[in-house]
Amino acid sequence: MGILNCTPDSFSDGGLLPTVDAVVQRARQLVAEGADVLDFGGESTRPGAAPVSAEDEMFRILPAIEAVRHAMPDVPISVDTYKAQVAAAAIHAGADIVNDVWGLTHGLSAEDRRELVVRLARGQKIDQTTAMAETVSRLGCPVILMHNRPDRAYRDFWTDVLLDLRLSVAMAEAAGVAATQIWLDPGFGFAKDPAQNLEVLRDLSRIVNLGFPVLVGTSRKSTLGRVLGSEVDDRLDGTGATIVWAIQQGCAMVRVHDVAPLRRYVRMADAIRAGLSFSQ
């Protein structure tokens, strides 16, 4: 998955795609370099970023999605948003997939979220949904449910992470989203400190074992900089190491800025994982 941020303030590439023509040119480049999916974002999710209204987000991404869809009609497109209105508009503009950094839980109060998690832990059925869950169900599109939460107040890290993801899945299924349309994302860099980011990647197989394909996005993120002592534009090798590890843990797709060099890491990791079944 190649990243196309139509934002002025994303942490590593904000403001680099100021026009629709620039987005189309970059999209063509990413696909030529080996991207299988293009992920459009209209709101930065970096810590401290200013919130963006649904109207502003749509203004940023809809013309770009329409233009790329016209230029490359067969390339799958995902929209990185947690707003139901934006998701619906993007799908109608030509996107295929909703990539939700809140895993369909945005808009839940802290109290409702706690109550739902407790019910899940007790084995009770969840029937509550959100506007985004209902929208994804109505659109009939695939959805990527990323792990996220309002705080880092984990009682037991892995128990809480898996319950959070199960809540996202339960809300999707309660809205009528087919299980075959669901992907999971461990949320590397979201509601986690550096050690927790490394932990969720180290034992990614725990999330893979939930039975859904898993997307991992570590590209250029600050935890890599903390480990390597490097700035945001000098984290390619760190990204490569993390995606190789993720693939060996069973990850099905990686979300990256630098498709051309990282595709080689992916090909090598896939080959090692294939072992005796490898063929050119």
C-alpha positions as CSV (number, residue, x, y, z in Angstrom):
1,M,0.0,0.0,0.0
2,G,1.5,3.3,-1.1
3,I,0.7,6.5,0.9
4,L,-0.7,9.6,-0.8
5,N,-1.2,12.3,1.8
6,C,-3.2,15.2,0.5
7,T,-2.4,17.2,3.6
8,P,-0.3,20.3,4.5
9,D,0.9,18.9,7.9
10,S,1.5,15.1,7.8
11,F,4.6,14.2,9.8
12,S,6.9,13.3,6.9
13,D,5.4,14.4,3.6
14,G,2.9,17.1,4.4
15,G,2.5,19.7,1.6
16,L,4.3,17.7,-1.1
17,L,1.2,17.1,-3.2
18,P,-0.3,20.6,-3.5
19,T,-2.4,20.0,-6.7
20,V,-4.5,17.2,-8.2
21,D,-1.9,16.9,-11.1
22,A,0.8,16.3,-8.5
23,V,-1.3,13.6,-6.8
24,V,-1.9,11.8,-10.1
25,Q,1.8,12.0,-11.0
26,R,2.8,10.6,-7.6
27,A,0.1,7.9,-7.9
28,R,1.5,6.8,-11.2
29,Q,5.0,6.7,-9.8
30,L,3.9,4.6,-6.8
31,V,2.1,2.1,-9.0
32,A,5.1,1.9,-11.4
33,E,7.3,1.2,-8.4
34,G,5.1,-1.7,-7.2
35,A,2.3,-0.4,-5.1
36,D,-0.8,-2.7,-5.2
37,V,-3.1,-0.2,-3.3
38,L,-3.1,3.6,-3.0
39,D,-4.1,5.0,0.3
40,F,-5.4,8.6,0.3
41,G,-5.4,10.7,3.4
42,G,-6.9,14.2,4.0
43,E,-6.2,14.7,7.7
44,S,-2.9,14.3,9.5
45,T,-3.0,11.8,12.3
46,R,0.3,12.8,13.8
47,P,0.3,13.7,17.5
48,G,-0.8,17.3,18.0
49,A,-2.2,17.8,14.4
50,A,-5.1,20.2,14.1
51,P,-8.5,18.5,13.6
52,V,-10.0,18.9,10.1
53,S,-13.7,19.2,9.3
54,A,-15.4,16.7,7.0
55,E,-15.9,19.4,4.5
56,D,-12.2,20.4,4.4
57,E,-11.1,16.7,4.3
58,M,-13.4,16.1,1.3
59,F,-12.2,19.2,-0.4
60,R,-8.6,17.9,-0.1
61,I,-9.2,14.3,-1.3
62,L,-12.3,14.0,-3.5
63,P,-10.9,15.7,-6.6
64,A,-7.7,13.7,-6.2
65,I,-9.5,10.4,-5.9
66,E,-11.6,11.2,-8.9
67,A,-8.6,12.1,-11.0
68,V,-6.6,9.0,-10.0
69,R,-9.6,6.8,-10.6
70,H,-10.0,8.3,-14.1
71,A,-6.3,7.9,-14.8
72,M,-5.9,4.4,-13.4
73,P,-9.3,2.7,-13.4
74,D,-8.1,-0.7,-12.1
75,V,-5.9,0.4,-9.2
76,P,-7.5,-0.3,-5.8
77,I,-7.9,2.9,-3.7
78,S,-8.4,3.2,0.0
79,V,-9.4,6.3,1.9
80,D,-7.8,6.9,5.3
81,T,-10.6,8.5,7.3
82,Y,-12.6,8.0,10.5
83,K,-15.5,10.2,9.4
84,A,-18.6,8.4,7.9
85,Q,-19.5,11.3,5.6
86,V,-16.0,11.4,4.2
87,A,-15.9,7.6,3.7
88,A,-19.2,7.6,1.8
89,A,-18.1,10.5,-0.4
90,A,-14.7,8.9,-1.2
91,I,-16.3,5.6,-2.1
92,H,-18.7,7.3,-4.4
93,A,-15.8,9.3,-5.9
94,G,-14.0,6.0,-6.8
95,A,-12.3,4.6,-3.7
96,D,-12.7,1.0,-2.9
97,I,-11.7,0.5,0.8
98,V,-12.2,2.4,4.0
99,N,-9.1,2.6,6.2
100,D,-10.3,3.7,9.7
101,V,-7.7,4.7,12.3
102,W,-10.3,4.5,15.0
103,G,-11.6,1.0,14.0
104,L,-15.2,2.2,13.7
105,T,-15.2,3.3,17.4
106,H,-14.9,7.1,16.9
107,G,-17.7,8.9,18.5
108,L,-18.1,6.4,21.4
109,S,-18.0,8.0,24.8
110,A,-15.4,6.7,27.2
111,E,-18.1,5.2,29.3
112,D,-19.8,3.4,26.4
113,R,-16.4,2.1,25.3
114,R,-15.6,0.7,28.7
115,E,-19.0,-0.9,29.0
116,L,-18.8,-2.6,25.6
117,V,-15.3,-3.9,26.3
118,V,-16.5,-5.4,29.7
119,R,-19.4,-7.1,27.9
120,L,-17.0,-8.6,25.3
121,A,-14.7,-9.8,28.1
122,R,-17.7,-11.6,29.6
123,G,-18.5,-13.2,26.3
124,Q,-21.7,-11.1,25.8
125,K,-22.9,-10.1,22.3
126,I,-22.4,-6.6,21.1
127,D,-25.2,-5.0,19.2
128,Q,-24.2,-1.3,19.3
129,T,-22.8,0.3,16.2
130,T,-21.5,3.7,15.0
131,A,-22.2,5.9,12.0
132,M,-19.0,4.7,10.4
133,A,-19.9,1.0,11.0
134,E,-23.3,1.6,9.5
135,T,-21.8,3.4,6.5
136,V,-19.3,0.8,5.7
137,S,-22.0,-1.9,5.9
138,R,-24.2,0.1,3.5
139,L,-21.4,0.7,1.1
140,G,-20.4,-3.0,1.1
141,C,-16.7,-2.2,0.9
142,P,-13.7,-3.7,2.7
143,V,-12.7,-1.9,5.9
144,I,-9.4,-1.8,7.7
145,L,-9.9,-1.6,11.5
146,M,-6.9,-0.1,13.2
147,H,-6.2,-0.5,16.9
148,N,-6.6,2.8,18.7
149,R,-8.0,4.1,22.0
150,P,-8.3,7.5,23.8
151,D,-5.4,6.9,26.2
152,R,-2.5,4.6,27.1
153,A,-4.1,3.4,30.3
154,Y,-3.6,-0.3,29.7
155,R,-4.3,-2.6,32.6
156,D,-2.8,-5.6,30.8
157,F,-1.3,-4.6,27.4
158,W,-2.1,-7.6,25.2
159,T,-5.5,-8.3,26.9
160,D,-6.6,-4.8,26.3
161,V,-5.3,-4.5,22.7
162,L,-7.0,-7.8,21.7
163,L,-10.3,-6.7,23.4
164,D,-10.1,-3.3,21.6
165,L,-9.7,-5.1,18.3
166,R,-12.5,-7.5,19.1
167,L,-14.7,-4.5,19.9
168,S,-14.0,-3.1,16.4
169,V,-14.8,-6.4,14.8
170,A,-18.0,-6.8,16.9
171,M,-19.2,-3.4,15.9
172,A,-18.6,-4.1,12.2
173,E,-20.4,-7.4,12.4
174,A,-23.3,-5.9,14.4
175,A,-23.7,-3.4,11.5
176,G,-23.8,-6.2,9.0
177,V,-20.3,-6.0,7.6
178,A,-19.2,-9.4,6.3
179,A,-16.2,-11.0,8.0
180,T,-14.6,-11.4,4.6
181,Q,-14.5,-7.6,4.3
182,I,-12.6,-7.0,7.5
183,W,-8.8,-6.3,7.9
184,L,-7.0,-5.5,11.1
185,D,-4.1,-3.1,11.8
186,P,-2.1,-3.2,15.1
187,G,-2.0,0.6,15.2
188,F,1.8,1.1,15.4
189,G,2.3,4.6,16.6
190,F,-1.3,5.1,17.9
191,A,-2.1,5.2,21.7
192,K,1.2,3.5,22.4
193,D,4.6,4.5,23.7
194,P,7.8,3.3,21.8
195,A,8.1,0.1,23.9
196,Q,4.4,-0.7,23.3
197,N,4.8,-0.1,19.6
198,L,7.7,-2.6,19.5
199,E,5.7,-5.1,21.6
200,V,2.7,-5.0,19.3
201,L,5.0,-5.6,16.4
202,R,7.1,-8.3,18.1
203,D,4.1,-10.5,18.8
204,L,2.0,-9.4,15.8
205,S,1.0,-13.1,15.4
206,R,-1.4,-12.6,18.3
207,I,-3.4,-10.3,16.1
208,V,-3.0,-12.4,13.0
209,N,-4.4,-15.3,15.0
210,L,-7.7,-13.4,15.3
211,G,-8.4,-14.7,11.8
212,F,-8.4,-11.6,9.7
213,P,-5.8,-10.3,7.2
214,V,-3.5,-7.7,8.9
215,L,-2.1,-4.5,7.5
216,V,1.0,-2.9,9.2
217,G,2.1,0.7,8.9
218,T,5.4,1.5,10.5
219,S,6.8,3.7,7.7
220,R,9.1,6.5,8.9
221,K,7.4,6.7,12.3
222,S,8.9,8.2,15.4
223,T,9.6,4.9,17.3
224,L,12.0,4.1,14.5
225,G,13.7,7.4,15.0
226,R,13.9,6.7,18.8
227,V,15.6,3.3,18.2
228,L,17.9,4.5,15.4
229,G,18.6,8.1,16.6
230,S,17.5,9.2,13.1
231,E,15.4,12.0,11.6
232,V,12.2,11.3,9.7
233,D,13.9,11.3,6.3
234,D,16.5,8.7,7.4
235,R,14.4,5.8,8.6
236,L,14.3,3.6,5.4
237,D,16.3,0.8,6.9
238,G,14.3,0.9,10.1
239,T,11.1,0.6,8.1
240,G,12.5,-2.2,6.1
241,A,13.4,-4.2,9.3
242,T,10.0,-3.7,10.7
243,I,8.1,-4.8,7.6
244,V,10.3,-7.9,7.2
245,W,9.5,-8.8,10.8
246,A,5.8,-8.2,10.3
247,I,5.7,-10.4,7.2
248,Q,7.3,-13.2,9.1
249,Q,4.6,-12.8,11.7
250,G,1.9,-13.2,9.1
251,C,1.1,-9.7,8.0
252,A,-0.7,-9.6,4.6
253,M,0.0,-6.0,3.5
254,V,2.3,-3.1,4.5
255,R,1.6,0.6,4.2
256,V,4.7,2.6,3.2
257,H,5.9,5.9,1.7
258,D,8.9,4.5,-0.1
259,V,7.5,1.8,-2.4
260,A,10.5,1.1,-4.7
261,P,13.2,0.4,-2.1
262,L,10.9,-1.3,0.3
263,R,9.3,-3.6,-2.3
264,R,12.7,-5.5,-2.3
265,Y,12.4,-6.1,1.4
266,V,8.9,-7.4,0.9
267,R,9.9,-9.7,-1.9
268,M,12.8,-11.1,0.1
269,A,10.6,-11.6,3.2
270,D,7.9,-13.3,1.1
271,A,10.6,-15.6,-0.4
272,I,12.0,-16.6,3.0
273,R,8.5,-17.3,4.3
274,A,7.7,-19.5,1.3
275,G,10.8,-21.7,1.9
276,L,10.5,-24.9,0.0
277,S,7.4,-23.7,-1.8
278,F,9.3,-20.7,-3.3
279,S,9.2,-20.4,-7.1
280,Q,10.3,-17.5,-9.3
